[in-house]
Amino acid sequence: MKLKISEDLNYFVRDELLDGLDITPEYFWSSFEKILNEFSPRNKDLLKKRDLIQSQIDEWHISKKDTKHKHAEYKDFLKKIGYILEDQGHFTISTSNVDPEIKTIAGPQLVVPVMNARFALNATNARWGSLYDALYGTDLIPEGDGANKGDSYNPVRGEKVIAFSKNFLDSTVPLLNGSYLEAKEFIFKNGHLSILLKDDSITDLAQPEKYLGYMKNEGNGFGLLFKNNNLHFEIQINKEHPIGQTDIAGIKDILIESAITTIQDCEDSVAAVDGPDKTIVYKNLLGLMKGNLTEAFVKNGQNITRELSEDRKYLSIDGSSLTLPGRSLMLMRNVGHLMTNPAVHDAGGNEVFEGILDAMFTICIAKHDLIGNGSTKNSRTGSIYIVKPKMHGPEEVQFTCDLFLAVENALGIKPLTVKVGIMDEERRTTVNLKECIRVAKDRVIFINTGFLDRTGDEIHTSMEMGPMMRKDQIKQQKWISAYEDWNVDCGLETGFKGKAQIGKGMWAMPDEMLNMYNTKDMHPRAGANCAWVPSPTAASLHAIHYHQILVSEQQELLAERTKASLDDILTVPILKDPASLSSEEIQAELDNNAQGILGYVVRWVNQGVGCSKVPDINNVGLMEDRATCRISSQHISNWLYHDLCSKDQVMETMKRMAIIVDKQNNNDPGYVNMAPDFNGIAFSAACDLATEGRSQPSGYTEPILHAKRLKYKG
């Protein structure tokens, strides 16, 4: 073996990863080396093809610079160079051994940086969440009329929470007569549930089949289990509890099934640039799969140790035991095909492709779950779920499938055990989505519109065509709605209903839950059986939408509509009249972009934080990761290239926004100011992203961020 392996990673493999597996370190590394030798050249060729296609598109736009854009001619050109492929006919996916959380249960999906053990545990445990807590602690319940949150429990606010929750019960498991607002006592006997009302009348459930059973809780408390639209919730009753004492029926909370699935992310939300970083990523994943990950911390002066939740056990209406998963089903997001990582060097002294490294390690980690090496169980059907981002077209999807097969064979895992989730976030994947699904038809369990990365790629792909619209205008163009519909249409066309997830992207404002609640029902209405949320609290609130909307019925309706237009998808959001923008509008856009880049990058480079809530220019907290940074950097680069602004203007903007970002972070003791010297590594990284975005491969931020983070770490 000629690999050069980082010390941390080598010890992890020897002492932890292979413990309990019939695999020696020597075999593991020699197998990995063989896989590297086979797949690294293919990986390089795929990246070269990306560059070739991009150069052909650039040259075409340059040649047409002084002529009116002709859509049909443009489309024919994209077909000629193999950017758009021919439809090869009808097929349906045939993925087997898929867990119900992916096949048949529609609900929220969390994405969490697995590098942060506390966050990773919280997300996995977010399968169940307190509806009362989610309502009380967010703006979904307004603070007017004496209902302020305060430092202690406010009964006025509590009453509003309880009223909202009982209205939720009325809409999901209605009574034959009356309302849960009038309920005085729950009577369950011989598998039958009745409700005593304030007027001493007794009523039944309008749909008694929704009541499944009960759980005995502490003291005299108990929980009543219900199921609606394939989702569970539990009415928790305890008349001795401080909240239960205030309720005529003794209801202290409603425990609602929330984050059905969670993506443990090794990619956009983490900053893992070397062997020690990758070791943390893999250690946390291993702990999650074996069920022994813990994290100790201090909260409100108390020492707390977080660990994985146990399954929930009930007594069903027929007297038999009923066990429900206590944790989200975990998927693991690997990195894409682009980056290399110095965690391992090959025989030639080259950094290995990080995507190949992730495949070997994450699949090996998940083998512990397959053979029952842990105290918990993730997949009950014997599958491994990996989300693969940033693939460009069917060839790259095929590469992923071939890589997974090679790793399966090396690790003694049955072929097709590893399933793949396809992120539809690059333009060449979007226009060929059906063919991407085709090559993965026996592994695919997931397609998801990553509209943030997709917007970044939209700008980069058409960089030479002209200056782009302002970002808020780009969101309103027909290409993006067509793209979202196209994703659902392709999924339904290829048999995803009842077999796989069709997902939608992130709600990026974690503090604005009222706005989320009022708008995010659009995702299940659009046929998505999962959608991303930024927190466990958001998952509990978004779960309400899936009680209101039965996604399988929506999908049946949507399957009958006309498929979204490829022509609309190919409509580029070019600014038709750049002269129409005032200098003030240009500067405002630059300010917004620069502030977003700086706020994110300074934490990425200096603190190794890959995803965080970053205040925008208006001090609204936004969940930022590399995808949002990609849009902003590409947008500035586009305007800079097309002379809507100058480099001097961009640099002046960067310095002025750096002062604002410094002020926004003045309560962070670990924060290092960028001003007044503006000579730090983080500031230079942000500037490079803005001024050199055009030259970055596919407009990605990783090459600059990784290089600067490694420099900062020394």
ChimeraX attribute file (.defattr): number of C-alpha atoms within 10 A of each C-alpha:
attribute: neighborCount
match mode: 1-to-1
recipient: residues
	/A:1	13
	/A:2	12
	/A:3	18
	/A:4	17
	/A:5	16
	/A:6	17
	/A:7	13
	/A:8	16
	/A:9	22
	/A:10	19
	/A:11	14
	/A:12	16
	/A:13	19
	/A:14	14
	/A:15	11
	/A:16	14
	/A:17	22
	/A:18	18
	/A:19	14
	/A:20	13
	/A:21	14
	/A:22	8
	/A:23	15
	/A:24	13
	/A:25	15
	/A:26	11
	/A:27	13
	/A:28	18
	/A:29	18
	/A:30	16
	/A:31	19
	/A:32	23
	/A:33	18
	/A:34	13
	/A:35	18
	/A:36	19
	/A:37	13
	/A:38	13
	/A:39	19
	/A:40	16
	/A:41	10
	/A:42	14
	/A:43	20
	/A:44	14
	/A:45	12
	/A:46	19
	/A:47	16
	/A:48	12
	/A:49	13
	/A:50	17
	/A:51	14
	/A:52	13
	/A:53	16
	/A:54	19
	/A:55	13
	/A:56	14
	/A:57	22
	/A:58	17
	/A:59	14
	/A:60	16
	/A:61	19
	/A:62	13
	/A:63	12
	/A:64	14
	/A:65	13
	/A:66	8
	/A:67	8
	/A:68	7
	/A:69	12
	/A:70	9
	/A:71	13
	/A:72	10
	/A:73	10
	/A:74	16
	/A:75	15
	/A:76	12
	/A:77	16
	/A:78	17
	/A:79	13
	/A:80	11
	/A:81	13
	/A:82	12
	/A:83	22
	/A:84	18
	/A:85	18
	/A:86	10
	/A:87	10
	/A:88	9
	/A:89	8
	/A:90	9
	/A:91	14
	/A:92	15
	/A:93	21
	/A:94	15
	/A:95	19
	/A:96	16
	/A:97	16
	/A:98	23
	/A:99	20
	/A:100	18
	/A:101	21
	/A:102	21
	/A:103	18
	/A:104	19
	/A:105	22
	/A:106	32
	/A:107	31
	/A:108	30
	/A:109	34
	/A:110	29
	/A:111	26
	/A:112	29
	/A:113	25
	/A:114	27
	/A:115	27
	/A:116	16
	/A:117	24
	/A:118	19
	/A:119	19
	/A:120	26
	/A:121	24
	/A:122	18
	/A:123	30
	/A:124	28
	/A:125	24
	/A:126	28
	/A:127	26
	/A:128	25
	/A:129	23
	/A:130	21
	/A:131	24
	/A:132	20
	/A:133	16
	/A:134	20
	/A:135	25
	/A:136	24
	/A:137	15
	/A:138	19
	/A:139	15
	/A:140	20
	/A:141	20
	/A:142	16
	/A:143	15
	/A:144	8
	/A:145	8
	/A:146	11
	/A:147	18
	/A:148	17
	/A:149	19
	/A:150	9
	/A:151	6
	/A:152	6
	/A:153	12
	/A:154	14
	/A:155	15
	/A:156	14
	/A:157	23
	/A:158	21
	/A:159	16
	/A:160	17
	/A:161	23
	/A:162	22
	/A:163	14
	/A:164	18
	/A:165	19
	/A:166	20
	/A:167	15
	/A:168	16
	/A:169	18
	/A:170	15
	/A:171	13
	/A:172	18
	/A:173	20
	/A:174	20
	/A:175	20
	/A:176	14
	/A:177	14
	/A:178	17
	/A:179	17
	/A:180	22
	/A:181	19
	/A:182	16
	/A:183	24
	/A:184	20
	/A:185	19
	/A:186	19
	/A:187	12
	/A:188	14
	/A:189	9
	/A:190	8
	/A:191	14
	/A:192	16
	/A:193	18
	/A:194	16
	/A:195	25
	/A:196	18
	/A:197	21
	/A:198	15
	/A:199	9
	/A:200	12
	/A:201	12
	/A:202	18
	/A:203	18
	/A:204	18
	/A:205	17
	/A:206	12
	/A:207	12
	/A:208	16
	/A:209	13
	/A:210	18
	/A:211	22
	/A:212	21
	/A:213	24
	/A:214	24
	/A:215	18
	/A:216	15
	/A:217	12
	/A:218	8
	/A:219	10
	/A:220	11
	/A:221	18
	/A:222	17
	/A:223	22
	/A:224	23
	/A:225	23
	/A:226	21
	/A:227	18
	/A:228	16
	/A:229	18
	/A:230	16
	/A:231	18
	/A:232	19
	/A:233	22
	/A:234	23
	/A:235	18
	/A:236	22
	/A:237	26
	/A:238	23
	/A:239	19
	/A:240	14
	/A:241	17
	/A:242	11
	/A:243	19
	/A:244	18
	/A:245	15
	/A:246	16
	/A:247	19
	/A:248	15
	/A:249	22
	/A:250	22
	/A:251	26
	/A:252	23
	/A:253	22
	/A:254	23
	/A:255	21
	/A:256	25
	/A:257	27
	/A:258	32
	/A:259	35
	/A:260	28
	/A:261	27
	/A:262	24
	/A:263	24
	/A:264	29
	/A:265	24
	/A:266	25
	/A:267	24
	/A:268	24
	/A:269	23
	/A:270	24
	/A:271	27
	/A:272	25
	/A:273	23
	/A:274	20
	/A:275	19
	/A:276	14
	/A:277	18
	/A:278	26
	/A:279	22
	/A:280	19
	/A:281	24
	/A:282	22
	/A:283	22
	/A:284	23
	/A:285	26
	/A:286	24
	/A:287	20
	/A:288	29
	/A:289	25
	/A:290	21
	/A:291	20
	/A:292	14
	/A:293	19
	/A:294	15
	/A:295	14
	/A:296	12
	/A:297	11
	/A:298	9
	/A:299	8
	/A:300	6
	/A:301	7
	/A:302	8
	/A:303	9
	/A:304	12
	/A:305	11
	/A:306	16
	/A:307	20
	/A:308	21
	/A:309	19
	/A:310	15
	/A:311	13
	/A:312	13
	/A:313	15
	/A:314	20
	/A:315	18
	/A:316	18
	/A:317	20
	/A:318	11
	/A:319	12
	/A:320	9
	/A:321	12
	/A:322	15
	/A:323	11
	/A:324	11
	/A:325	20
	/A:326	20
	/A:327	28
	/A:328	24
	/A:329	24
	/A:330	25
	/A:331	21
	/A:332	27
	/A:333	27
	/A:334	23
	/A:335	23
	/A:336	22
	/A:337	23
	/A:338	19
	/A:339	16
	/A:340	22
	/A:341	19
	/A:342	19
	/A:343	25
	/A:344	23
	/A:345	18
	/A:346	19
	/A:347	14
	/A:348	9
	/A:349	12
	/A:350	14
	/A:351	17
	/A:352	21
	/A:353	25
	/A:354	22
	/A:355	23
	/A:356	25
	/A:357	20
	/A:358	22
	/A:359	25
	/A:360	23
	/A:361	22
	/A:362	21
	/A:363	21
	/A:364	25
	/A:365	24
	/A:366	25
	/A:367	26
	/A:368	20
	/A:369	24
	/A:370	21
	/A:371	12
	/A:372	15
	/A:373	17
	/A:374	18
	/A:375	13
	/A:376	20
	/A:377	22
	/A:378	24
	/A:379	21
	/A:380	14
	/A:381	13
	/A:382	19
	/A:383	21
	/A:384	25
	/A:385	26
	/A:386	28
	/A:387	25
	/A:388	24
	/A:389	24
	/A:390	24
	/A:391	24
	/A:392	27
	/A:393	26
	/A:394	21
	/A:395	15
	/A:396	21
	/A:397	24
	/A:398	16
	/A:399	18
	/A:400	24
	/A:401	21
	/A:402	14
	/A:403	20
	/A:404	24
	/A:405	18
	/A:406	21
	/A:407	22
	/A:408	21
	/A:409	13
	/A:410	19
	/A:411	20
	/A:412	12
	/A:413	17
	/A:414	12
	/A:415	13
	/A:416	19
	/A:417	24
	/A:418	22
	/A:419	25
	/A:420	28
	/A:421	25
	/A:422	25
	/A:423	23
	/A:424	31
	/A:425	26
	/A:426	25
	/A:427	24
	/A:428	23
	/A:429	26
	/A:430	25
	/A:431	23
	/A:432	22
	/A:433	23
	/A:434	26
	/A:435	23
	/A:436	24
	/A:437	28
	/A:438	22
	/A:439	19
	/A:440	23
	/A:441	21
	/A:442	18
	/A:443	24
	/A:444	30
	/A:445	28
	/A:446	26
	/A:447	27
	/A:448	25
	/A:449	25
	/A:450	21
	/A:451	23
	/A:452	21
	/A:453	24
	/A:454	25
	/A:455	26
	/A:456	25
	/A:457	24
	/A:458	28
	/A:459	28
	/A:460	27
	/A:461	22
	/A:462	19
	/A:463	25
	/A:464	21
	/A:465	24
	/A:466	21
	/A:467	25
	/A:468	24
	/A:469	21
	/A:470	18
	/A:471	16
	/A:472	9
	/A:473	11
	/A:474	19
	/A:475	16
	/A:476	11
	/A:477	16
	/A:478	17
	/A:479	22
	/A:480	22
	/A:481	14
	/A:482	19
	/A:483	25
	/A:484	24
	/A:485	20
	/A:486	22
	/A:487	26
	/A:488	26
	/A:489	23
	/A:490	22
	/A:491	28
	/A:492	21
	/A:493	18
	/A:494	17
	/A:495	15
	/A:496	24
	/A:497	20
	/A:498	16
	/A:499	21
	/A:500	26
	/A:501	27
	/A:502	29
	/A:503	31
	/A:504	27
	/A:505	18
	/A:506	19
	/A:507	20
	/A:508	17
	/A:509	20
	/A:510	18
	/A:511	20
	/A:512	17
	/A:513	23
	/A:514	15
	/A:515	13
	/A:516	19
	/A:517	17
	/A:518	12
	/A:519	12
	/A:520	18
	/A:521	18
	/A:522	14
	/A:523	21
	/A:524	26
	/A:525	19
	/A:526	18
	/A:527	31
	/A:528	26
	/A:529	30
	/A:530	29
	/A:531	28
	/A:532	27
	/A:533	27
	/A:534	21
	/A:535	20
	/A:536	25
	/A:537	23
	/A:538	28
	/A:539	28
	/A:540	28
	/A:541	25
	/A:542	25
	/A:543	26
	/A:544	21
	/A:545	22
	/A:546	25
	/A:547	21
	/A:548	16
	/A:549	18
	/A:550	18
	/A:551	26
	/A:552	19
	/A:553	11
	/A:554	16
	/A:555	23
	/A:556	13
	/A:557	11
	/A:558	18
	/A:559	17
	/A:560	11
	/A:561	9
	/A:562	8
	/A:563	16
	/A:564	19
	/A:565	14
	/A:566	16
	/A:567	14
	/A:568	15
	/A:569	21
	/A:570	19
	/A:571	15
	/A:572	21
	/A:573	25
	/A:574	17
	/A:575	16
	/A:576	11
	/A:577	9
	/A:578	17
	/A:579	9
	/A:580	9
	/A:581	14
	/A:582	10
	/A:583	12
	/A:584	9
	/A:585	12
	/A:586	15
	/A:587	17
	/A:588	14
	/A:589	18
	/A:590	24
	/A:591	19
	/A:592	17
	/A:593	26
	/A:594	29
	/A:595	27
	/A:596	25
	/A:597	32
	/A:598	28
	/A:599	26
	/A:600	27
	/A:601	31
	/A:602	26
	/A:603	21
	/A:604	26
	/A:605	25
	/A:606	18
	/A:607	17
	/A:608	19
	/A:609	20
	/A:610	23
	/A:611	20
	/A:612	18
	/A:613	18
	/A:614	24
	/A:615	20
	/A:616	20
	/A:617	19
	/A:618	7
	/A:619	10
	/A:620	14
	/A:621	17
	/A:622	20
	/A:623	21
	/A:624	24
	/A:625	24
	/A:626	24
	/A:627	21
	/A:628	22
	/A:629	27
	/A:630	27
	/A:631	28
	/A:632	25
	/A:633	27
	/A:634	31
	/A:635	28
	/A:636	27
	/A:637	28
	/A:638	26
	/A:639	21
	/A:640	21
	/A:641	20
	/A:642	17
	/A:643	12
	/A:644	16
	/A:645	18
	/A:646	14
	/A:647	16
	/A:648	9
	/A:649	12
	/A:650	21
	/A:651	15
	/A:652	13
	/A:653	19
	/A:654	25
	/A:655	21
	/A:656	16
	/A:657	25
	/A:658	25
	/A:659	16
	/A:660	16
	/A:661	27
	/A:662	20
	/A:663	12
	/A:664	16
	/A:665	17
	/A:666	12
	/A:667	9
	/A:668	9
	/A:669	7
	/A:670	11
	/A:671	14
	/A:672	16
	/A:673	19
	/A:674	21
	/A:675	18
	/A:676	11
	/A:677	9
	/A:678	15
	/A:679	10
	/A:680	15
	/A:681	18
	/A:682	26
	/A:683	23
	/A:684	19
	/A:685	23
	/A:686	29
	/A:687	22
	/A:688	16
	/A:689	30
	/A:690	29
	/A:691	20
	/A:692	18
	/A:693	27
	/A:694	24
	/A:695	12
	/A:696	15
	/A:697	16
	/A:698	24
	/A:699	25
	/A:700	26
	/A:701	24
	/A:702	19
	/A:703	15
	/A:704	17
	/A:705	22
	/A:706	21
	/A:707	13
	/A:708	23
	/A:709	23
	/A:710	13
	/A:711	11
	/A:712	15
	/A:713	12
	/A:714	6
